[in-house]
Amino acid sequence: MPRTRSRPDACPGAWRRHDAADGALARFRPVGGATTADELRLLAGAAAAGGSPVELTSRGSWQVRGLAGSTADDLADALRSERPDALVDAQGRDVPCSVIASPRSTRVDPVAAEVAAALRGRTDVPGRLLIAIEDRSAVRGGSARPDSVRVPLTRAVGDVSGQGADVTVVLLDDGAALLLDGVDTGLRADDPAALALAAVDAFTAHRGSAWRVRELDDAARTALLDALRDRTTPAVGNPLEPGPADPTRLGPDGTTLEVLPRLGEVDLPTAVALLELMGHGATLRATPWRTLVLRDAPDGAVERLAGLVETDPASRWRGVSACVGAPRCRKSLTDVRADLAAAVASGHVGGTVRQHWVGCGRACGTPGGRVAVVEAVPPETETSGTYRTVVRSGKVSG
Ligand code: SF4
């Protein structure tokens, strides 16, 4: 829907914090969700000091709450010195927008890194812009272990392309496809990173005040596509269908292990267990569906994480998420996470309909794709309960 924005976005980052009821909130946007052991140690330590778990977001980022005094600057400084290329400068800028990538494929890693490197430092890219890099080639890069290089680990149906990103580039066997706002444009090119960057350039040239591709009017959309035609070729055959909104595949798959921290919360004992596994060669990716993918997970990884995260594909925690709610958000009408945990424990919620519970109409953290948003309503509202349900990316259910 066309929309005119009257102010710049205020997305939090490592340096630009959001002032929440429980202190400063900082967000760290790892490229493609790739998180080093030192970064996880810093994030989990800072979160624990503030009395909270470190949180996964719907864009494969990490969020730390309750940062008091100088601890927010200390965290940003420490993250920057750990990986100078991850944060740009001390003037409040880190990676300007989120770059997500297929978490199981090594083939996307250099593409995501190239895109992020080219964008770093740009002030014309809105923080709300979402870029996705997906591997849908027949032979995909998998484990880094020499004995299993290029194992096919991602399904042909895709994964991050289902997140409705503004710009999605899908790596195919013979080049790359471009999706805008989750829909195939029919434009193809050989170089996936160059294709993604050309799409970002065309968007920034024609966006006006819009933050997202879906906010462009018809004329701006047409101009955006026209700007790309010289640098692309038309697709042959059927359009590419986006992947599922929730491509979670919990449990082990070869040397890859996907786990689900309940409500996207990684507490200190869980972080310690993950760090142990990373000390034995595993590498970590945060996903936009609020799971963690461990590549090259060592033997015994499932047992080490037992009781800390969900690893059973039939877990009722799959597909449910919540905003932070009360008491940590002053706008919330209720303790959303406690309510949702009770609902999951009762056996009436989870495992079927994908849903996101929120404490007010702002619906923070709503994941991409079709999802039921379960929204707390004031007591005086004429509904039959404490919550009402709205289906996002689809029709209102009542
Ligand atoms: S949706 Fe509302 S209650 Fe939940 S975190 Fe956002 S502002 Fe707070």
Boltz pocket constraint, residues with backbone or C-beta under 6 A from the ligand:
constraints:
  - pocket:
      binder: B
      contacts: [[A, 323], [A, 324], [A, 325], [A, 326], [A, 329], [A, 330], [A, 331], [A, 332], [A, 333], [A, 358], [A, 359], [A, 360], [A, 361], [A, 362], [A, 363], [A, 364]]
      max_distance: 6.0
